Structures are given as C-alpha cells and as structure tokens.
Amino acid sequence: MAELNPPLGTTTPEIFMDNVKRADELVNGPAGTVNDRGGEPLDTWRQMMAKNDEIRQNIIPLSKQYMTLTAAQADIANIPVGSTTYYRSPDDSALAIEVMNVAGTLTATGREMPSQAAVNLLANSIANLLMGLQLNSIAINDVGSWLSTELGAIQDEISKSGIETSRTLINLVLGLQGAETAIAGLQSDKVSESLLGEFELFRLYWMQTFSTQLMPLDGFNPQAVATQDDITEIELFRLYWMQTFGTQLAALEGLSTDTIATKQELAELESKITGVALEPVTDGVYVAGEPRGIIRIDLTSAGNIPSSKEEGTVAGYISVKIDGQSFGASCEFGVQGASSASYAKKNLSFDLFSDDTLESEVKLAIGNVLPHETWVYKANWIDTTHVRNTMSYNLWEQVVQSRNTWPKREVESVFVGKFGVDGTLNGANGHPVGYPCVVFFNGEFYGIGDFMTGKKRSNYNLAKNKPLQIQLDIGGWLTLGDFSSHITDVNYVEFKAPKSPTSATYDAIAAWDAFCNLGQADFTAALPTHLDKVNIIDYFLFTTFGNFTDCGSGNTIKNTQLVSYDGVKWYFMPYDLDTCYGLQWDGASINYPPTNPIRLNGDFWNKIRSVYGADINARWAELRSKGIFSVDNIYGLIMDLQSKYSQDLFSAEFAKWPAVPSLGITGIDQILTWIKNRIAFLDTQFSYTA
C-alpha cells in the first residue's frame, strides 16, 4: 500500500471533502478507475459491473437456454468467442453437452453433464482421486471431510423432492470431476500396474457400498433432467470446488509427483478417504454400529502371513470398512487357534495400536460388544457354509436372552450390589461375537470368514490378577474332578485369569475337584454352592442340541471356558463351536448322526441330571415352545449370516481354497435336515411333545 500524506486516519475537513468527491466519482462516474490518496487505481462501480458481466458471459450465457445445438448456434452473437455453453443431450447418454465458440462455430469440447451414469462416474472419480493423491494427508482429509458432508447432504434429501435429491448427487459427481481435473498432472505413469489393480478392487467395493447408501433415498431419480438454473448452479459449484481444491494443493509443502507411496501409506490413505473415518469416543476407543452388510478388511504388511504360531507375529496395518465407516490402525498379527493352526488358510489375531511403534493400544467395538484391543479373523476352514461357528454363538445368545432372571448373563453377576460406574453394563457378554467379512492381504483376495471378538478375560468381567477371579481356557481334554493333575500344564489349560495364579487360586481348583468327586447325596447338598442352576442346565441343553463334540464327552471337557468370580461357584461358558451339526472335527465327514447319544453322560453329568432332571425337561420344553430350538430359527440365523456374502464371493473363496475338506459334504440343506431330525430325537430324550 502506498504512503498516504497526510497519513491514514487524518480527520481534517480537507481530507473529508476529498473522500466525498472520490466516492462520488467511484459511484456515479463512467467505467474506469479513480486513484486513491496514495495514487493506487480503484475500479469504479460501472467498471466492476462490466467486469462481472464479462466473467458471467465467459462462464455461460446465464439468460439463455438451448434445447438443441441448432438453437445455440443461432444465438452465437451472445456467446463470446472462447466461452462455452450447453445444449440438452438428444439421447439418454448425458444430461447436457458442452460446446465452445471457436471462431463463430460451436464446437464440442468432449465434456458432458452426467445423468444415468452418475453413480458410476462418482465411483470412477474417487478411484482416480486415490491414484493421484498418493501422499499428503492434509489434502486428503479436506477431500474426505467434503465428501462426508456431501453424502450427508444426500441423506438429508430424503425428505425433499426427487429433483432436489438428484441435483445434490449431480453436485457431488461434478465436484469430484473438478477434483479429477485439478489433479490431472499427478495422475501419471508413476502408479504401478499392480497398484491399479488394487484400486480397481477398491472401486468395485466402493460402488457396492455407495449403491447401498443410495437405496433408502426417497424419490432419487438418476434420470432426472435438470433445468437451466440447475445447470448454472452446477457449473458455478464446479468452478468454485476446483478453485478450492487447487488452493489446497498449492499449499502442500513438498508435494512431488515423483514420490511413490508405500503400500502401508496407501492403506492409511485409502482408509481415510473411502468412508467416514471413525473418531475415538474416548482416548484410544473407537465404536462402530452393528454391520448391515459385509465387513471388508484390508491387511497390509512388508512381511508375509505366518505359516505357524512358532513364527510369531508380524507388524502391519489393518483397515476395517463397515457400512461406509472406516477404521484403520497399526497392528501385530499372527496365527490363531490350536489344531486349526496347521490348516492352509489361517485364523489370524490382530492386536491394534495407535501407530507403527506398536506401543499404545487402541480398542474397537462393533455393535453391542465391549471394546476390544484384539480382534480375530476366523477363516472357517472346516466349514464351507461359513455359518456354524458364529451362528452357534448367536444361538447361545438367544438362549441366554430367553432367561427370566437377573442376572441374565453369567458375566453380570459382578454388578450385583454395585452402583455408579461399577454397576453399569459394559458390553461384556461371555462369548465371542462375529460378523461376516472378506479379507484382502496386500491387495490380493485372501478369503471370506468372520471378524470376531475372542476369549479375553475382560469379556467375562474378570480382573487381571485377583486370585479367586478365575478363567480356565481348557485346550486339552480334562477330566472333571481331576483338574489339579494338569493345572500347570499349558497343553491342557491356560489361565486367562488370574494372569499370575497364587496358592489361593490352586486351592480353589482343588476344592472344585473335591466337589466333582462327591457322592450323590453330598453332591446334591453342595450343588447350589458350586454351580449356577440356570447356567449348567442351559449349557447342558445347548451343547446337546448342536452335538458340539469339541466341548465335552463323558466326564471330560475341552475348549469350554470355566469361570469363577469367587473361587467357589463355577460357570460353564461355550467356546469353539464349529464342530457341530454332525461335522467331524477336521471337516472331512459328517460323522455324527442326528440320533447320536447325549455326549455329556459321565458321572458328573449324571449326578446333575439326577438333581435337575425335571428342570432340564422343563427348560427344553420352554426353548422349544419359544421357537429357539427349531428349524425355522436356525434357518433365520443362517440367513442373517449367509445373506452378507454373495455367490461371487463364495466362488472366489472356493477358487482360492479348493482343498477345503467339507466342500462336497455339507451345505444349508445338510445342516437344517440334521437339525430337524436332531430335534425329533431330543424331544423323546426330554419328554417333550410339540
């Protein structure tokens, strides 16, 4: 700014009159400029109006509407040379076609406003945006925030007219087209062919997700034809968005088209832009809603998936996409499971961290579960239906929820007599919860399965090191009444809680052994002290219904989580539920007919049935009459899971893993037919008549 003499702020009469005179010339004078007191030229009002009109004319003839190219050419005098305008498309391939005045002749520029192809154009634009912006999260966050806002606007349009909804979508498409133009210089041959393949997979996934979001929109019509006002509004919006995006790019320090991102950087970038990024509800805790569709997991790592537990864990980055929401975290992952660890397709456990130092844990909750720092991918190697394990946990949950008691869940006994935070339900449920998922490793399809919680002590509301809060993870066949003989052998049992057992812990287990070995009379007297009646009856009926062969046989149990909150009363909690409904443990055969005898038939269980026989029969009748143990209910549970997959995903799964053992021996018909006959058999065992 030039020096003013006298200086700015002088209030003499001469300065005042000079300003009044200058203002009169600026407002009422001809188009031109008037110098200020420092000698700098200022545009007069008429000069500004002339410039505005020139800009308007160069953008589009706002007052004109051209139905055909012929009509536009006839009005060429009002379309300045070098400027563009639009005429309505003669077919359904586009909404309008752009032409430019080139020496008096309107010539097509090759640009069109989309109509029917709006959604596909949107998906392609996002894919292009991802390829161009490999780096710099500042710009990406701006784009992600804008994209989230626009998608929110579309949802808000539910209560508005179809034309308004279509207009919002067109704005979204053209905004991304503007971004595509702005970053065209970044989209070079720096992107490898394999990376392009990864983005194509992402594009197809995003199109499916976006289509799901569009389905609820009331009145949405991708074929709606915009008015001239709509076109003007859209063009101005596009120009504004290009300017805004260009400004953001210009501010990026160190932006280089020669820089190629690593796979992990691309995974982090994709996680941020391909959905509404989850924000922590408290420090390090993220919460997503119950999935309506399939979860997509993208795992990236410089290492390979371990082939065994002995290889330990590998560092990587996990991106989890749930109905348009996106969660990303650094992770350590390794092989999960016992006998399943030897299968070609691995179960994997993921420990989640805030960054690649792998020092600060983060937790993720999906649906109504406790936030977990460890999640598990169950590959379902032995079960080609991909429903047995998760469906059975869902069935157990139905059994639990059918109880007319408090506490309803076993894990809720810790809330009795508590207040404030200590008396508040926290999402712990005492069993794993799983959701259908598809996994990609370093961009390549790995397989379908379930994304699940595990058997962490927190999910059973147990402390880490209270000697009498005990969780025994029984990995080998243990005889009821002889736990103490193998209690320190990790091949048989692992202490999930307490982490460091004390003499008080071992004394409690010895007392449990003594109870199991009591004669009938003493056993009957001590039964209410050492076992929960509701729990032991439901566990017995549930494991008998599904013939869960990995849970127990005779007087031995395995995989079951045996839990106590005081070292005195014990709860049987089901775990590892895929060997069921007739399937052999390795998935190679249907080895157990529906009439297979009740497996829990050892001395321990016979003593329980001697005391609770009538109650067991009554509970069976209740679960049957409520429709929980029924073919129709199992069909519904299967549908809830299998409907998340498509047949294309199953085809990809079996093409990737053709050696899965149960491919030719089990299916939905096998499960439902087996259950129908199993129910008929057990009705006779528990004296039930439908």
BELCORMO-V33898 format. One record per residue. PSI is psi in whole degrees, 0 to 359 (999 if undefined). Layout:
psi
PSI
PSI
This chain:
psi
135
156
135
139
114
165
163
135
355
137
30
157
325
316
318
312
323
319
321
317
317
319
321
318
322
322
318
352
175
172
129
207
156
129
142
186
339
1
4
134
139
137
136
168
315
327
318
320
321
318
318
318
322
317
315
317
327
337
303
143
94
330
0
151
121
118
334
164
324
317
321
318
326
337
26
333
334
9
104
149
132
348
168
159
181
151
155
138
135
349
192
10
338
166
313
157
132
137
155
143
103
101
40
358
131
121
134
135
346
354
141
151
128
157
274
329
17
312
317
320
320
313
317
320
319
319
317
320
319
317
324
313
76
336
169
95
346
309
321
318
322
315
316
319
317
316
317
318
316
320
322
323
321
317
323
337
357
323
2
184
160
322
318
320
315
321
319
318
320
318
316
315
311
329
317
329
322
319
320
317
317
330
17
326
339
344
81
191
14
343
125
163
323
324
322
323
321
317
329
319
317
319
316
319
318
324
319
316
316
322
321
321
329
334
320
353
120
120
3
130
103
350
6
140
127
154
174
323
321
314
316
315
317
316
316
319
317
315
319
317
321
319
316
315
320
322
318
319
320
332
354
121
127
15
128
130
355
353
131
127
152
166
322
320
320
322
317
318
312
321
325
327
346
10
176
112
130
136
144
138
330
179
117
13
122
142
128
153
168
127
136
332
196
143
137
131
123
113
126
145
149
341
186
165
126
148
351
167
328
338
352
203
162
141
146
196
132
131
125
121
123
103
46
351
149
130
133
144
150
155
161
131
150
176
137
147
171
269
330
344
340
352
156
316
124
141
141
142
143
119
128
138
160
333
181
2
342
41
323
114
150
159
146
131
135
120
209
56
162
139
132
139
349
128
157
136
115
118
344
44
317
350
102
346
339
32
335
306
301
320
321
323
321
325
317
320
321
319
314
315
345
354
142
53
164
129
146
310
152
321
351
358
338
346
350
125
8
158
168
217
321
342
23
133
139
3
349
137
351
12
157
153
136
155
138
140
165
135
135
134
119
41
351
141
125
319
171
170
212
138
116
156
167
217
41
145
331
331
353
10
45
144
165
319
46
118
330
6
105
135
114
117
103
101
342
165
113
140
129
123
358
34
321
334
335
13
339
6
111
346
344
320
144
134
107
328
140
157
328
91
149
180
327
324
312
326
321
322
323
321
324
316
316
319
314
331
1
152
169
314
310
323
316
318
323
350
311
337
324
344
149
122
313
315
312
326
314
320
316
313
319
309
332
320
309
355
54
94
341
0
325
157
130
241
18
155
158
150
327
139
115
121
139
143
353
5
4
304
135
148
137
117
122
145
151
79
25
341
89
174
39
345
136
156
330
3
7
350
161
101
350
115
163
336
15
131
159
123
326
80
19
180
318
312
327
323
321
315
331
325
315
19
312
323
324
315
320
321
322
315
321
314
328
314
331
355
10
311
81
156
319
319
317
322
315
319
321
314
319
328
308
335
343
332
161
164
331
321
319
320
317
321
311
335
323
321
72
347
9
132
332
15
324
12
347
153
186
320
318
316
309
323
318
315
320
314
329
317
316
320
313
333
323
329
331
21
46
136
122
999
